[in-house]
Amino acid sequence: MMRNSMKFGRRAVLALAAAAAVLPFIAPVDAFAGTVEEAKAKGKVVIGIQGDNSPWGFVNSSGVQDGLDADIGKAFAEYIGVKAEFVPLAVANRIPALLTGKVDVLFATMGMTAERAKTIQYSKPYAGNVLSVYGPKDKKIAGFDDLTGMAVGVPKSSAMDTTITAGAGSKANILRFDDDAANIQALIAGQVEAVGGNQFYGDRLNAAAAGKYETKFDLTTLYNGAGTRPGEKDWNETINAFIDKIKADGELTKIYAKWMKREVPAFPDSLPEIPFTVK
């Protein structure tokens, strides 16, 4: 069966090899769906998504994948005429799962960074996420300098990890956790004094300990895009056409209102070193 030629760069090949070594249980490279048409023939698209990060992507009390990314993933599956099959992933496993063929695409709260763009292909952005540092109300944390000597939690391999590591450097004791739930629990349990988190950490912390925690300072606004393997032009073009459609027909507005409780942000036409299309 014919496959799309996959134009992996040197960094992507190295990342793929590393992922295969670390995660031998994931399907090998030749298990790639390969093309959108092959996914249509199988009648399903396998979507990587976060499993513990409400309201972005999470498994609900009925054991069903739910959240903004789940609704967008279902809408994408409907757009190409197949069923959506979700694979819940931890933050650090998202890119390895994509590159080794465990999933066809990622709708997995994939913050768009130049470093990640070296190993995966991003779509146009479809969501925005304000990242901040959170901590106890009675502790002064106004900037990176105030993290000196503190134990600070971040989800491993996340944009918060990258940003706080760059900003605080060796001044802080940065502890890396597998997912957002573990990161939040570390703060509540006193294992860390502050955490880096997304715009919904405040709600989750308040639900666990009302009135104790607050946003200390903002790190950055990160845009989320779908992730596909490098060189897979048909997946990238199909997802971009789908994103254009749901922006234009109001479907994204409805999904955003349901889960984000806010308006759809204005999206940039381009981001430095992060191409939205396969060249």
Secondary structure by P-SEA (a helix, b strand, c coil): cccccccccaaaaaaaaaaaaacccccccccccccaaaaaaacbbbbbbbcccccccccccccccccaaaaaaaaaaaaacbbbbbbbbcccaaaaaaaacccccccccccccaaaaaccccccccbbbbbbbbbbccccccccccccccccccccccaaaaaaaaaccccccccccccaaaaaaaaaaccccccccccaaaaaaaaacccccccccccbbbbbbbbbcccaaaaaaaaaaaaaaaaaaaaaaaaaaaccccccccccccccccccccc
